[in-house]
Amino acid sequence: MAVMFPREIPQSVFDDPLRDAEARTYRSLRDSLSDEYRVFYSVAWLAGPGKTRTGDGEADFVVVHPSK
């Protein structure tokens, strides 16, 4: 089972029909990946000074593995 950050997503995500895909993906990643994986949910990034092309944003999931 993958190590998830946060350990559980808020119940409001599970209750929101517009975010059903996020809830299903969270559970699927958690349950199907080995414990070597780390999965970060709702990761924000900042573009930084002079980086106006991409702007600030958010990734629903970032999946990392020590050798992949």
CHARMM internal coordinates of N, CA and C (Angstrom, degrees):
IC EDIT
DIST 1 N 1 CA 1.4446
DIST 1 CA 1 C 1.5248
ANGL 1 N 1 CA 1 C 108.69
DIST 1 C 2 N 1.3132
ANGL 1 CA 1 C 2 N 116.73
DIHE 1 N 1 CA 1 C 2 N 130.17
DIST 2 N 2 CA 1.4611
ANGL 1 C 2 N 2 CA 121.82
DIHE 1 CA 1 C 2 N 2 CA -179.89
DIST 2 CA 2 C 1.5209
ANGL 2 N 2 CA 2 C 111.08
DIHE 1 C 2 N 2 CA 2 C -64.38
DIST 2 C 3 N 1.3253
ANGL 2 CA 2 C 3 N 115.46
DIHE 2 N 2 CA 2 C 3 N 151.87
DIST 3 N 3 CA 1.4562
ANGL 2 C 3 N 3 CA 121.10
DIHE 2 CA 2 C 3 N 3 CA 174.35
DIST 3 CA 3 C 1.5238
ANGL 3 N 3 CA 3 C 107.12
DIHE 2 C 3 N 3 CA 3 C -86.95
DIST 3 C 4 N 1.3241
ANGL 3 CA 3 C 4 N 115.85
DIHE 3 N 3 CA 3 C 4 N 122.26
DIST 4 N 4 CA 1.4550
ANGL 3 C 4 N 4 CA 121.60
DIHE 3 CA 3 C 4 N 4 CA -173.17
DIST 4 CA 4 C 1.5263
ANGL 4 N 4 CA 4 C 111.31
DIHE 3 C 4 N 4 CA 4 C -106.01
DIST 4 C 5 N 1.3209
ANGL 4 CA 4 C 5 N 115.25
DIHE 4 N 4 CA 4 C 5 N 142.10
DIST 5 N 5 CA 1.4713
ANGL 4 C 5 N 5 CA 122.62
DIHE 4 CA 4 C 5 N 5 CA 174.23
DIST 5 CA 5 C 1.5173
ANGL 5 N 5 CA 5 C 107.68
DIHE 4 C 5 N 5 CA 5 C -128.47
DIST 5 C 6 N 1.3005
ANGL 5 CA 5 C 6 N 120.22
DIHE 5 N 5 CA 5 C 6 N 113.83
DIST 6 N 6 CA 1.4567
ANGL 5 C 6 N 6 CA 126.73
DIHE 5 CA 5 C 6 N 6 CA -3.66
DIST 6 CA 6 C 1.5292
ANGL 6 N 6 CA 6 C 111.36
DIHE 5 C 6 N 6 CA 6 C -71.97
DIST 6 C 7 N 1.3182
ANGL 6 CA 6 C 7 N 115.78
DIHE 6 N 6 CA 6 C 7 N 166.26
DIST 7 N 7 CA 1.4745
ANGL 6 C 7 N 7 CA 120.99
DIHE 6 CA 6 C 7 N 7 CA -179.25
DIST 7 CA 7 C 1.5192
ANGL 7 N 7 CA 7 C 111.37
DIHE 6 C 7 N 7 CA 7 C -56.31
DIST 7 C 8 N 1.3173
ANGL 7 CA 7 C 8 N 116.91
DIHE 7 N 7 CA 7 C 8 N -40.12
DIST 8 N 8 CA 1.4687
ANGL 7 C 8 N 8 CA 123.29
DIHE 7 CA 7 C 8 N 8 CA 175.38
DIST 8 CA 8 C 1.5084
ANGL 8 N 8 CA 8 C 108.49
DIHE 7 C 8 N 8 CA 8 C -137.18
DIST 8 C 9 N 1.3080
ANGL 8 CA 8 C 9 N 116.41
DIHE 8 N 8 CA 8 C 9 N 144.60
DIST 9 N 9 CA 1.4588
ANGL 8 C 9 N 9 CA 119.35
DIHE 8 CA 8 C 9 N 9 CA 174.96
DIST 9 CA 9 C 1.5216
ANGL 9 N 9 CA 9 C 108.01
DIHE 8 C 9 N 9 CA 9 C -85.51
DIST 9 C 10 N 1.3208
ANGL 9 CA 9 C 10 N 117.07
DIHE 9 N 9 CA 9 C 10 N 156.87
DIST 10 N 10 CA 1.4619
ANGL 9 C 10 N 10 CA 119.93
DIHE 9 CA 9 C 10 N 10 CA -177.26
DIST 10 CA 10 C 1.5317
ANGL 10 N 10 CA 10 C 112.29
DIHE 9 C 10 N 10 CA 10 C -57.94
DIST 10 C 11 N 1.3039
ANGL 10 CA 10 C 11 N 115.44
DIHE 10 N 10 CA 10 C 11 N 146.43
DIST 11 N 11 CA 1.4587
ANGL 10 C 11 N 11 CA 120.80
DIHE 10 CA 10 C 11 N 11 CA 178.70
DIST 11 CA 11 C 1.5260
ANGL 11 N 11 CA 11 C 111.42
DIHE 10 C 11 N 11 CA 11 C -57.68
DIST 11 C 12 N 1.3174
ANGL 11 CA 11 C 12 N 117.05
DIHE 11 N 11 CA 11 C 12 N -29.86
DIST 12 N 12 CA 1.4683
ANGL 11 C 12 N 12 CA 120.59
DIHE 11 CA 11 C 12 N 12 CA 179.60
DIST 12 CA 12 C 1.5211
ANGL 12 N 12 CA 12 C 112.06
DIHE 11 C 12 N 12 CA 12 C -60.19
DIST 12 C 13 N 1.3372
ANGL 12 CA 12 C 13 N 117.95
DIHE 12 N 12 CA 12 C 13 N -30.63
DIST 13 N 13 CA 1.4630
ANGL 12 C 13 N 13 CA 121.16
DIHE 12 CA 12 C 13 N 13 CA 176.72
DIST 13 CA 13 C 1.5311
ANGL 13 N 13 CA 13 C 109.80
DIHE 12 C 13 N 13 CA 13 C -67.58
DIST 13 C 14 N 1.3257
ANGL 13 CA 13 C 14 N 116.36
DIHE 13 N 13 CA 13 C 14 N -44.11
DIST 14 N 14 CA 1.4658
ANGL 13 C 14 N 14 CA 120.48
DIHE 13 CA 13 C 14 N 14 CA 178.70
DIST 14 CA 14 C 1.5281
ANGL 14 N 14 CA 14 C 111.60
DIHE 13 C 14 N 14 CA 14 C -65.41
DIST 14 C 15 N 1.3287
ANGL 14 CA 14 C 15 N 116.24
DIHE 14 N 14 CA 14 C 15 N -31.73
DIST 15 N 15 CA 1.4639
ANGL 14 C 15 N 15 CA 120.95
DIHE 14 CA 14 C 15 N 15 CA -176.80
DIST 15 CA 15 C 1.5260
ANGL 15 N 15 CA 15 C 113.41
DIHE 14 C 15 N 15 CA 15 C -82.09
DIST 15 C 16 N 1.3255
ANGL 15 CA 15 C 16 N 117.65
DIHE 15 N 15 CA 15 C 16 N -16.47
DIST 16 N 16 CA 1.4663
ANGL 15 C 16 N 16 CA 122.06
DIHE 15 CA 15 C 16 N 16 CA -176.35
DIST 16 CA 16 C 1.5263
ANGL 16 N 16 CA 16 C 110.05
DIHE 15 C 16 N 16 CA 16 C -88.99
DIST 16 C 17 N 1.3414
ANGL 16 CA 16 C 17 N 117.79
DIHE 16 N 16 CA 16 C 17 N 112.01
DIST 17 N 17 CA 1.4694
ANGL 16 C 17 N 17 CA 119.60
DIHE 16 CA 16 C 17 N 17 CA -178.92
DIST 17 CA 17 C 1.5259
ANGL 17 N 17 CA 17 C 113.56
DIHE 16 C 17 N 17 CA 17 C -61.16
DIST 17 C 18 N 1.3290
ANGL 17 CA 17 C 18 N 117.93
DIHE 17 N 17 CA 17 C 18 N -24.22
DIST 18 N 18 CA 1.4590
ANGL 17 C 18 N 18 CA 120.50
DIHE 17 CA 17 C 18 N 18 CA 178.48
DIST 18 CA 18 C 1.5297
ANGL 18 N 18 CA 18 C 112.45
DIHE 17 C 18 N 18 CA 18 C -75.95
DIST 18 C 19 N 1.3365
ANGL 18 CA 18 C 19 N 116.39
DIHE 18 N 18 CA 18 C 19 N -11.60
DIST 19 N 19 CA 1.4653
ANGL 18 C 19 N 19 CA 120.64
DIHE 18 CA 18 C 19 N 19 CA 179.53
DIST 19 CA 19 C 1.5259
ANGL 19 N 19 CA 19 C 111.75
DIHE 18 C 19 N 19 CA 19 C -114.75
DIST 19 C 20 N 1.3166
ANGL 19 CA 19 C 20 N 115.75
DIHE 19 N 19 CA 19 C 20 N 19.71
DIST 20 N 20 CA 1.4643
ANGL 19 C 20 N 20 CA 120.96
DIHE 19 CA 19 C 20 N 20 CA -178.87
DIST 20 CA 20 C 1.5242
ANGL 20 N 20 CA 20 C 112.01
DIHE 19 C 20 N 20 CA 20 C -58.19
DIST 20 C 21 N 1.3286
ANGL 20 CA 20 C 21 N 117.20
DIHE 20 N 20 CA 20 C 21 N -39.64
DIST 21 N 21 CA 1.4676
ANGL 20 C 21 N 21 CA 120.05
DIHE 20 CA 20 C 21 N 21 CA -179.60
DIST 21 CA 21 C 1.5298
ANGL 21 N 21 CA 21 C 110.87
DIHE 20 C 21 N 21 CA 21 C -63.89
DIST 21 C 22 N 1.3300
ANGL 21 CA 21 C 22 N 117.43
DIHE 21 N 21 CA 21 C 22 N -37.45
DIST 22 N 22 CA 1.4602
ANGL 21 C 22 N 22 CA 120.44
DIHE 21 CA 21 C 22 N 22 CA 177.71
DIST 22 CA 22 C 1.5300
ANGL 22 N 22 CA 22 C 110.58
DIHE 21 C 22 N 22 CA 22 C -64.32
DIST 22 C 23 N 1.3241
ANGL 22 CA 22 C 23 N 116.74
DIHE 22 N 22 CA 22 C 23 N -44.40
DIST 23 N 23 CA 1.4660
ANGL 22 C 23 N 23 CA 120.48
DIHE 22 CA 22 C 23 N 23 CA -179.84
DIST 23 CA 23 C 1.5256
ANGL 23 N 23 CA 23 C 110.81
DIHE 22 C 23 N 23 CA 23 C -63.52
DIST 23 C 24 N 1.3301
ANGL 23 CA 23 C 24 N 117.05
DIHE 23 N 23 CA 23 C 24 N -43.52
DIST 24 N 24 CA 1.4668
ANGL 23 C 24 N 24 CA 120.18
DIHE 23 CA 23 C 24 N 24 CA 179.75
DIST 24 CA 24 C 1.5202
ANGL 24 N 24 CA 24 C 110.97
DIHE 23 C 24 N 24 CA 24 C -66.49
DIST 24 C 25 N 1.3223
ANGL 24 CA 24 C 25 N 117.10
DIHE 24 N 24 CA 24 C 25 N -40.43
DIST 25 N 25 CA 1.4677
ANGL 24 C 25 N 25 CA 120.52
DIHE 24 CA 24 C 25 N 25 CA 178.50
DIST 25 CA 25 C 1.5182
ANGL 25 N 25 CA 25 C 111.10
DIHE 24 C 25 N 25 CA 25 C -65.09
DIST 25 C 26 N 1.3236
ANGL 25 CA 25 C 26 N 117.24
DIHE 25 N 25 CA 25 C 26 N -42.79
DIST 26 N 26 CA 1.4659
ANGL 25 C 26 N 26 CA 121.27
DIHE 25 CA 25 C 26 N 26 CA 177.86
DIST 26 CA 26 C 1.5275
ANGL 26 N 26 CA 26 C 110.11
DIHE 25 C 26 N 26 CA 26 C -55.82
DIST 26 C 27 N 1.3080
ANGL 26 CA 26 C 27 N 116.25
DIHE 26 N 26 CA 26 C 27 N -51.55
DIST 27 N 27 CA 1.4675
ANGL 26 C 27 N 27 CA 120.29
DIHE 26 CA 26 C 27 N 27 CA -178.66
DIST 27 CA 27 C 1.5300
ANGL 27 N 27 CA 27 C 111.55
DIHE 26 C 27 N 27 CA 27 C -63.80
DIST 27 C 28 N 1.3134
ANGL 27 CA 27 C 28 N 116.95
DIHE 27 N 27 CA 27 C 28 N -40.34
DIST 28 N 28 CA 1.4573
ANGL 27 C 28 N 28 CA 120.72
DIHE 27 CA 27 C 28 N 28 CA -179.00
DIST 28 CA 28 C 1.5303
ANGL 28 N 28 CA 28 C 111.40
DIHE 27 C 28 N 28 CA 28 C -64.95
DIST 28 C 29 N 1.3302
ANGL 28 CA 28 C 29 N 116.97
DIHE 28 N 28 CA 28 C 29 N -45.86
DIST 29 N 29 CA 1.4630
ANGL 28 C 29 N 29 CA 119.92
DIHE 28 CA 28 C 29 N 29 CA 178.03
DIST 29 CA 29 C 1.5219
ANGL 29 N 29 CA 29 C 110.63
DIHE 28 C 29 N 29 CA 29 C -62.59
DIST 29 C 30 N 1.3122
ANGL 29 CA 29 C 30 N 116.37
DIHE 29 N 29 CA 29 C 30 N -45.02
DIST 30 N 30 CA 1.4688
ANGL 29 C 30 N 30 CA 121.22
DIHE 29 CA 29 C 30 N 30 CA 179.94
DIST 30 CA 30 C 1.5277
ANGL 30 N 30 CA 30 C 111.45
DIHE 29 C 30 N 30 CA 30 C -58.49
DIST 30 C 31 N 1.3119
ANGL 30 CA 30 C 31 N 116.28
DIHE 30 N 30 CA 30 C 31 N -45.39
DIST 31 N 31 CA 1.4604
ANGL 30 C 31 N 31 CA 120.78
DIHE 30 CA 30 C 31 N 31 CA -171.86
DIST 31 CA 31 C 1.5277
ANGL 31 N 31 CA 31 C 114.53
DIHE 30 C 31 N 31 CA 31 C -85.79
DIST 31 C 32 N 1.3257
ANGL 31 CA 31 C 32 N 117.92
DIHE 31 N 31 CA 31 C 32 N -21.71
DIST 32 N 32 CA 1.4642
ANGL 31 C 32 N 32 CA 118.98
DIHE 31 CA 31 C 32 N 32 CA -173.67
DIST 32 CA 32 C 1.5319
ANGL 32 N 32 CA 32 C 114.24
DIHE 31 C 32 N 32 CA 32 C -103.23
DIST 32 C 33 N 1.3301
ANGL 32 CA 32 C 33 N 117.99
DIHE 32 N 32 CA 32 C 33 N -21.20
DIST 33 N 33 CA 1.4595
ANGL 32 C 33 N 33 CA 120.15
DIHE 32 CA 32 C 33 N 33 CA -179.51
DIST 33 CA 33 C 1.5275
ANGL 33 N 33 CA 33 C 110.57
DIHE 32 C 33 N 33 CA 33 C -90.86
DIST 33 C 34 N 1.3275
ANGL 33 CA 33 C 34 N 115.68
DIHE 33 N 33 CA 33 C 34 N 152.34
DIST 34 N 34 CA 1.4692
ANGL 33 C 34 N 34 CA 120.30
DIHE 33 CA 33 C 34 N 34 CA 178.84
DIST 34 CA 34 C 1.5281
ANGL 34 N 34 CA 34 C 110.29
DIHE 33 C 34 N 34 CA 34 C -74.64
DIST 34 C 35 N 1.3163
ANGL 34 CA 34 C 35 N 115.56
DIHE 34 N 34 CA 34 C 35 N 169.83
DIST 35 N 35 CA 1.4618
ANGL 34 C 35 N 35 CA 120.42
DIHE 34 CA 34 C 35 N 35 CA -177.62
DIST 35 CA 35 C 1.5309
ANGL 35 N 35 CA 35 C 113.22
DIHE 34 C 35 N 35 CA 35 C -72.99
DIST 35 C 36 N 1.3205
ANGL 35 CA 35 C 36 N 117.69
DIHE 35 N 35 CA 35 C 36 N -0.33
DIST 36 N 36 CA 1.4595
ANGL 35 C 36 N 36 CA 120.46
DIHE 35 CA 35 C 36 N 36 CA 172.89
DIST 36 CA 36 C 1.5262
ANGL 36 N 36 CA 36 C 111.38
DIHE 35 C 36 N 36 CA 36 C -75.27
DIST 36 C 37 N 1.3100
ANGL 36 CA 36 C 37 N 116.95
DIHE 36 N 36 CA 36 C 37 N -19.96
DIST 37 N 37 CA 1.4580
ANGL 36 C 37 N 37 CA 122.44
DIHE 36 CA 36 C 37 N 37 CA -177.81
DIST 37 CA 37 C 1.5238
ANGL 37 N 37 CA 37 C 111.00
DIHE 36 C 37 N 37 CA 37 C -87.01
DIST 37 C 38 N 1.3273
ANGL 37 CA 37 C 38 N 113.87
DIHE 37 N 37 CA 37 C 38 N 146.09
DIST 38 N 38 CA 1.4593
ANGL 37 C 38 N 38 CA 122.14
DIHE 37 CA 37 C 38 N 38 CA 170.80
DIST 38 CA 38 C 1.5229
ANGL 38 N 38 CA 38 C 106.17
DIHE 37 C 38 N 38 CA 38 C -119.46
DIST 38 C 39 N 1.3187
ANGL 38 CA 38 C 39 N 115.75
DIHE 38 N 38 CA 38 C 39 N 131.39
DIST 39 N 39 CA 1.4610
ANGL 38 C 39 N 39 CA 120.92
DIHE 38 CA 38 C 39 N 39 CA -179.51
DIST 39 CA 39 C 1.5207
ANGL 39 N 39 CA 39 C 107.70
DIHE 38 C 39 N 39 CA 39 C -122.61
DIST 39 C 40 N 1.3273
ANGL 39 CA 39 C 40 N 115.05
DIHE 39 N 39 CA 39 C 40 N 122.99
DIST 40 N 40 CA 1.4574
ANGL 39 C 40 N 40 CA 121.96
DIHE 39 CA 39 C 40 N 40 CA 179.28
DIST 40 CA 40 C 1.5205
ANGL 40 N 40 CA 40 C 108.21
DIHE 39 C 40 N 40 CA 40 C -107.60
DIST 40 C 41 N 1.3259
ANGL 40 CA 40 C 41 N 116.00
DIHE 40 N 40 CA 40 C 41 N 127.85
DIST 41 N 41 CA 1.4519
ANGL 40 C 41 N 41 CA 121.97
DIHE 40 CA 40 C 41 N 41 CA -177.80
DIST 41 CA 41 C 1.5262
ANGL 41 N 41 CA 41 C 110.35
DIHE 40 C 41 N 41 CA 41 C -104.12
DIST 41 C 42 N 1.3266
ANGL 41 CA 41 C 42 N 115.90
DIHE 41 N 41 CA 41 C 42 N 135.84
DIST 42 N 42 CA 1.4680
ANGL 41 C 42 N 42 CA 123.90
DIHE 41 CA 41 C 42 N 42 CA 175.62
DIST 42 CA 42 C 1.5269
ANGL 42 N 42 CA 42 C 111.33
DIHE 41 C 42 N 42 CA 42 C 59.61
DIST 42 C 43 N 1.3258
ANGL 42 CA 42 C 43 N 115.27
DIHE 42 N 42 CA 42 C 43 N 65.77
DIST 43 N 43 CA 1.4619
ANGL 42 C 43 N 43 CA 122.34
DIHE 42 CA 42 C 43 N 43 CA -177.50
DIST 43 CA 43 C 1.5260
ANGL 43 N 43 CA 43 C 109.13
DIHE 42 C 43 N 43 CA 43 C -98.16
DIST 43 C 44 N 1.3217
ANGL 43 CA 43 C 44 N 115.76
DIHE 43 N 43 CA 43 C 44 N 120.55
DIST 44 N 44 CA 1.4674
ANGL 43 C 44 N 44 CA 121.02
DIHE 43 CA 43 C 44 N 44 CA 178.60
DIST 44 CA 44 C 1.5210
ANGL 44 N 44 CA 44 C 109.79
DIHE 43 C 44 N 44 CA 44 C -89.65
DIST 44 C 45 N 1.3234
ANGL 44 CA 44 C 45 N 115.81
DIHE 44 N 44 CA 44 C 45 N 150.57
DIST 45 N 45 CA 1.4540
ANGL 44 C 45 N 45 CA 119.67
DIHE 44 CA 44 C 45 N 45 CA 172.33
DIST 45 CA 45 C 1.5227
ANGL 45 N 45 CA 45 C 108.56
DIHE 44 C 45 N 45 CA 45 C -135.17
DIST 45 C 46 N 1.3241
ANGL 45 CA 45 C 46 N 113.96
DIHE 45 N 45 CA 45 C 46 N 154.12
DIST 46 N 46 CA 1.4606
ANGL 45 C 46 N 46 CA 121.28
DIHE 45 CA 45 C 46 N 46 CA 178.20
DIST 46 CA 46 C 1.5115
ANGL 46 N 46 CA 46 C 108.09
DIHE 45 C 46 N 46 CA 46 C -115.06
DIST 46 C 47 N 1.3089
ANGL 46 CA 46 C 47 N 117.05
DIHE 46 N 46 CA 46 C 47 N 135.75
DIST 47 N 47 CA 1.4574
ANGL 46 C 47 N 47 CA 121.89
DIHE 46 CA 46 C 47 N 47 CA -175.87
DIST 47 CA 47 C 1.5224
ANGL 47 N 47 CA 47 C 112.39
DIHE 46 C 47 N 47 CA 47 C -68.39
DIST 47 C 48 N 1.3015
ANGL 47 CA 47 C 48 N 118.32
DIHE 47 N 47 CA 47 C 48 N -33.14
DIST 48 N 48 CA 1.4627
ANGL 47 C 48 N 48 CA 121.12
DIHE 47 CA 47 C 48 N 48 CA -179.19
DIST 48 CA 48 C 1.5173
ANGL 48 N 48 CA 48 C 111.16
DIHE 47 C 48 N 48 CA 48 C 89.42
DIST 48 C 49 N 1.3112
ANGL 48 CA 48 C 49 N 115.99
DIHE 48 N 48 CA 48 C 49 N 168.36
DIST 49 N 49 CA 1.4630
ANGL 48 C 49 N 49 CA 121.00
DIHE 48 CA 48 C 49 N 49 CA -177.64
DIST 49 CA 49 C 1.5273
ANGL 49 N 49 CA 49 C 111.85
DIHE 48 C 49 N 49 CA 49 C -61.76
DIST 49 C 50 N 1.3134
ANGL 49 CA 49 C 50 N 116.48
DIHE 49 N 49 CA 49 C 50 N 133.36
DIST 50 N 50 CA 1.4591
ANGL 49 C 50 N 50 CA 122.04
DIHE 49 CA 49 C 50 N 50 CA 176.28
DIST 50 CA 50 C 1.5164
ANGL 50 N 50 CA 50 C 114.77
DIHE 49 C 50 N 50 CA 50 C 75.08
DIST 50 C 51 N 1.2982
ANGL 50 CA 50 C 51 N 118.75
DIHE 50 N 50 CA 50 C 51 N 4.30
DIST 51 N 51 CA 1.4649
ANGL 50 C 51 N 51 CA 122.40
DIHE 50 CA 50 C 51 N 51 CA -178.21
DIST 51 CA 51 C 1.5286
ANGL 51 N 51 CA 51 C 109.64
DIHE 50 C 51 N 51 CA 51 C -105.05
DIST 51 C 52 N 1.2985
ANGL 51 CA 51 C 52 N 116.94
DIHE 51 N 51 CA 51 C 52 N 61.86
DIST 52 N 52 CA 1.4657
ANGL 51 C 52 N 52 CA 120.53
DIHE 51 CA 51 C 52 N 52 CA -172.83
DIST 52 CA 52 C 1.5288
ANGL 52 N 52 CA 52 C 113.22
DIHE 51 C 52 N 52 CA 52 C -81.53
DIST 52 C 53 N 1.3034
ANGL 52 CA 52 C 53 N 118.98
DIHE 52 N 52 CA 52 C 53 N -14.83
DIST 53 N 53 CA 1.4625
ANGL 52 C 53 N 53 CA 120.46
DIHE 52 CA 52 C 53 N 53 CA -175.51
DIST 53 CA 53 C 1.5352
ANGL 53 N 53 CA 53 C 111.90
DIHE 52 C 53 N 53 CA 53 C -64.23
DIST 53 C 54 N 1.3121
ANGL 53 CA 53 C 54 N 117.88
DIHE 53 N 53 CA 53 C 54 N -46.94
DIST 54 N 54 CA 1.4556
ANGL 53 C 54 N 54 CA 119.97
DIHE 53 CA 53 C 54 N 54 CA -177.74
DIST 54 CA 54 C 1.5176
ANGL 54 N 54 CA 54 C 112.56
DIHE 53 C 54 N 54 CA 54 C -92.12
DIST 54 C 55 N 1.3079
ANGL 54 CA 54 C 55 N 117.60
DIHE 54 N 54 CA 54 C 55 N -30.46
DIST 55 N 55 CA 1.4531
ANGL 54 C 55 N 55 CA 121.16
DIHE 54 CA 54 C 55 N 55 CA -179.45
DIST 55 CA 55 C 1.5147
ANGL 55 N 55 CA 55 C 112.65
DIHE 54 C 55 N 55 CA 55 C 68.92
DIST 55 C 56 N 1.3162
ANGL 55 CA 55 C 56 N 115.12
DIHE 55 N 55 CA 55 C 56 N -178.68
DIST 56 N 56 CA 1.4578
ANGL 55 C 56 N 56 CA 120.99
DIHE 55 CA 55 C 56 N 56 CA 176.72
DIST 56 CA 56 C 1.5234
ANGL 56 N 56 CA 56 C 108.54
DIHE 55 C 56 N 56 CA 56 C -74.19
DIST 56 C 57 N 1.3245
ANGL 56 CA 56 C 57 N 116.08
DIHE 56 N 56 CA 56 C 57 N 158.22
DIST 57 N 57 CA 1.4546
ANGL 56 C 57 N 57 CA 118.14
DIHE 56 CA 56 C 57 N 57 CA -179.40
DIST 57 CA 57 C 1.5100
ANGL 57 N 57 CA 57 C 112.54
DIHE 56 C 57 N 57 CA 57 C -165.45
DIST 57 C 58 N 1.3296
ANGL 57 CA 57 C 58 N 114.11
DIHE 57 N 57 CA 57 C 58 N -170.17
DIST 58 N 58 CA 1.4582
ANGL 57 C 58 N 58 CA 121.06
DIHE 57 CA 57 C 58 N 58 CA -178.21
DIST 58 CA 58 C 1.5226
ANGL 58 N 58 CA 58 C 108.49
DIHE 57 C 58 N 58 CA 58 C -149.33
DIST 58 C 59 N 1.3213
ANGL 58 CA 58 C 59 N 115.61
DIHE 58 N 58 CA 58 C 59 N 137.98
DIST 59 N 59 CA 1.4613
ANGL 58 C 59 N 59 CA 121.45
DIHE 58 CA 58 C 59 N 59 CA 175.04
DIST 59 CA 59 C 1.5250
ANGL 59 N 59 CA 59 C 107.62
DIHE 58 C 59 N 59 CA 59 C -106.65
DIST 59 C 60 N 1.3124
ANGL 59 CA 59 C 60 N 117.11
DIHE 59 N 59 CA 59 C 60 N 131.86
DIST 60 N 60 CA 1.4625
ANGL 59 C 60 N 60 CA 119.26
DIHE 59 CA 59 C 60 N 60 CA 177.90
DIST 60 CA 60 C 1.5241
ANGL 60 N 60 CA 60 C 110.66
DIHE 59 C 60 N 60 CA 60 C -62.41
DIST 60 C 61 N 1.3416
ANGL 60 CA 60 C 61 N 116.43
DIHE 60 N 60 CA 60 C 61 N -43.20
DIST 61 N 61 CA 1.4623
ANGL 60 C 61 N 61 CA 120.36
DIHE 60 CA 60 C 61 N 61 CA -178.15
DIST 61 CA 61 C 1.5236
ANGL 61 N 61 CA 61 C 110.50
DIHE 60 C 61 N 61 CA 61 C -141.26
DIST 61 C 62 N 1.3236
ANGL 61 CA 61 C 62 N 115.42
DIHE 61 N 61 CA 61 C 62 N 138.81
DIST 62 N 62 CA 1.4570
ANGL 61 C 62 N 62 CA 122.68
DIHE 61 CA 61 C 62 N 62 CA 169.10
DIST 62 CA 62 C 1.5184
ANGL 62 N 62 CA 62 C 105.89
DIHE 61 C 62 N 62 CA 62 C -123.98
DIST 62 C 63 N 1.3339
ANGL 62 CA 62 C 63 N 116.06
DIHE 62 N 62 CA 62 C 63 N 121.47
DIST 63 N 63 CA 1.4641
ANGL 62 C 63 N 63 CA 122.08
DIHE 62 CA 62 C 63 N 63 CA -176.37
DIST 63 CA 63 C 1.5199
ANGL 63 N 63 CA 63 C 107.59
DIHE 62 C 63 N 63 CA 63 C -112.08
DIST 63 C 64 N 1.3394
ANGL 63 CA 63 C 64 N 116.68
DIHE 63 N 63 CA 63 C 64 N 125.82
DIST 64 N 64 CA 1.4623
ANGL 63 C 64 N 64 CA 120.60
DIHE 63 CA 63 C 64 N 64 CA -179.12
DIST 64 CA 64 C 1.5205
ANGL 64 N 64 CA 64 C 110.74
DIHE 63 C 64 N 64 CA 64 C -128.05
DIST 64 C 65 N 1.3315
ANGL 64 CA 64 C 65 N 114.15
DIHE 64 N 64 CA 64 C 65 N 150.70
DIST 65 N 65 CA 1.4603
ANGL 64 C 65 N 65 CA 122.58
DIHE 64 CA 64 C 65 N 65 CA 179.08
DIST 65 CA 65 C 1.5217
ANGL 65 N 65 CA 65 C 106.08
DIHE 64 C 65 N 65 CA 65 C -142.31
DIST 65 C 66 N 1.3295
ANGL 65 CA 65 C 66 N 119.29
DIHE 65 N 65 CA 65 C 66 N 141.31
DIST 66 N 66 CA 1.4671
ANGL 65 C 66 N 66 CA 120.85
DIHE 65 CA 65 C 66 N 66 CA -174.82
DIST 66 CA 66 C 1.5210
ANGL 66 N 66 CA 66 C 115.30
DIHE 65 C 66 N 66 CA 66 C -62.87
DIST 66 C 67 N 1.3167
ANGL 66 CA 66 C 67 N 119.11
DIHE 66 N 66 CA 66 C 67 N -22.97
DIST 67 N 67 CA 1.4688
ANGL 66 C 67 N 67 CA 118.92
DIHE 66 CA 66 C 67 N 67 CA -177.85
DIST 67 CA 67 C 1.5284
ANGL 67 N 67 CA 67 C 113.65
DIHE 66 C 67 N 67 CA 67 C -124.11
DIST 67 C 68 N 1.3096
ANGL 67 CA 67 C 68 N 117.54
DIHE 67 N 67 CA 67 C 68 N 8.45
DIST 68 N 68 CA 1.4789
ANGL 67 C 68 N 68 CA 119.70
DIHE 67 CA 67 C 68 N 68 CA 179.93
DIST 68 CA 68 C 1.5001
ANGL 68 N 68 CA 68 C 111.29
DIHE 67 C 68 N 68 CA 68 C -119.65
END
COOR INIT
IC SEED 1 N 1 CA 1 C
IC BUILD
